[in-house]
Amino acid sequence: MEFRAGGSGSGGGGDQEGPNSRKSWNVQNRHTPQQIQRLKSIFKDCPHPDECQRHQLGRELGLDPRQIKFWFQNKRTLTKTQHERASNGVLRQQNETIQCENLAIKEALKNVICPSCGGPPFGEEERQRNIEKLRIENAQLNEEHEKVSNLLAKYIGKPITQMHSPPPALGPSLDKSSATFPSQDTGGGLPGPALGLNLPPMDVCDPSQFKGFPDMEKTLMTETAAAAMDELIRLLRVNKPFWSRSVINEKYVLRRDSYERVFPKVNRFKTSSARIESSKESSVVTMSGTQLVDMLLDPDKYMDLLPTIITKASTIQVLETGLIGSRSGSLQLMYEQMHILSPLVAPREFYFLRHCQQVKIGLWVIVDVSYDYSKEGQPDSSFRFWKRPSGCMIEDLPDGCSKVTWAEHVEVDDKSLTHRLYRDLVSRSLAFGAERIVGTLQRMCERLAYFANDNTPTRNLTGVISLPERRSIMKLGHRMVKDFCGVLSMSGKVNFPQLSEVDNSGVRVSVRKSTKPGQPDGMIVTAATSLWLPLQCQTVFDFIRDEKMRTQWDALSSGNPVHEIAHIANGIHPGNRTSIIRPFVPTENKMLMLQESCVEPLGGLVVYAPIDIPAINAAIRGEESRNIPILPSGFIVSGDGRPDSGARCASDGNIMGSGGSLLTVAFQILVCGPAAENQVLNMETVSTVNALISATVQKIKIALNCSG
């Protein structure tokens, strides 16, 4: 007998069955174990049988196809329910585990303490607010400390550094009549200490007067350098919000408001003439990062890299040597003197900490920050300069070159001391800015690459110049340029009255007795003048360096032409070369002229010196050339710094600029030898030198049609 699923029989009397009908239904609808076993086996392989399969299965088991259909539906529902129940159990267990872990983490966070101070932790936003608040309070306390110290020194009658106090003396020196640098903020939010040593007057960069520092002093230096390093890395790595492009020349300009919000400081100089110079520049140089780092940390190599900018450099004390190879962690106290190669611009002197850190493989950062190193017994300097965190980031490139990004950030108080001709050039961060430093660094690295290259272009009318000979001549030319740049500070100068032209600065003359190796012994007179010309830098530079034009400005040539017998290229630009020139002067047939010209970021440089044939032959043979006496003279050409005429090097190496240029002429003359060194130098001799340089200036103006 067959039954329909749903409780009605095959007949029509299903609804008239009595109370026992449900019981009979349940009993009659149960399948036999054999039927259930067969249905389960079919379900494993085919949980969704079609109509044909259901009819075949019904005939096999003696069941109606609808019974088989409903059995499979019920079986699928049951299986699904069992799977969901099992999944829910697993998820419930995982949820309980996560809840327990969450509660444990919450309890642990309640007991966390700050590893630095042992107090409860702060959020990053609250931490930054506290740091900024502490920096402002620190600056205010430094200012109050300076005021109180000045009052104490006034009433006690002597500086605080001379008072008897237990060592080490870390208080800043306030004897402004004897200190080179008055005490103030170091630029990283830390006060700069003074040693309070009673030192006799000595040369400002003589390291022998610095015998060491107390441990607390070294700790303060380390903290100052670390704070400066953090600031410089942020300034070099990102442009916004600190730097923006100038709409005039597209150079980077530091946004003071954004900078002060992140690095609040108290200005060191508070006079009306004080200002802050800032600049940033990057370029690729032909030198590996490791070699460049090594040269920047060595004062002698540092001067060789920037000979037209750094005239003096020395290491006062090495505090940390750093790791071998990478020099990471190196820290030293240094002195440097920067110059613009004109007697009208005072050199800038700095005591500063130089710190090197390797950020990662192939990436270094070198930071310079001024350090208050006052020395008693020395007069107060009229030129005051303070270097905020400045320096460079050096990134190694695969081709043996490196990318250098340089930032300069300096406080200056010298507006009234800069001559009007150079005021625009200096105040617009062109004279001592990052662009000039990076451009000079690029040129000198290129020169060193030419120095080591066997295929450097040369021109020689007397034969082939071998590699050792070429290197000897290039070394001699480099020393000549360094000596020339070193004498332009014009210490002990005598100012002659201005010449008649409005745009001339007058002639500066200095007299010195020379006994150094590499210079002629005796009394040497140096005369220099700077003037403005209404011509582009490239025009003036090409005129000066062209030996065919020499007769038009050289007052000593008597109109006789000169002849270039050899030259050696030391850069891509044709103006970067070392030349040997023969003057056609009958009385000087044993004398040659060594000349070096180069293109600088501000303009160009032409330096020359007479040298006798035996001396230059000795240098070519590879003999020691440091003792060959050279007395260089020369010319420096630069833009005038005005907004509509700033000169700079273009991508092709030419000097760009649409306005006027500044020309500095400097001569050195040996007026008496060592046998007559006690002879009094009369003013007639000095006047003769003055007349010579004045005549040269007039000849240049006439030749360039600028005499009107």
Helices and strands as residue ranges (DSSP letters): G 14-16, H 21-29, H 33-45, H 51-61, H 65-110, H 124-156, G 160-162, G 207-209, H 215-237, E 243-245, E 252-254, H 256-262, E 275-285, H 289-297, H 299-305, E 310-320, E 331-338, E 348-360, E 363-370, E 384-387, E 390-396, E 402-413, G 415-417, H 420-427, H 434-452, E 458-460, H 467-486, G 487-489, E 493-495, E 504-514, E 522-533, H 537-545, G 547-552, E 562-569, E 577-583, G 586-588, E 591-599, E 603-612, H 613-620, E 633-639, E 648-649, E 655-656, E 661-672, G 674-676, H 683-703
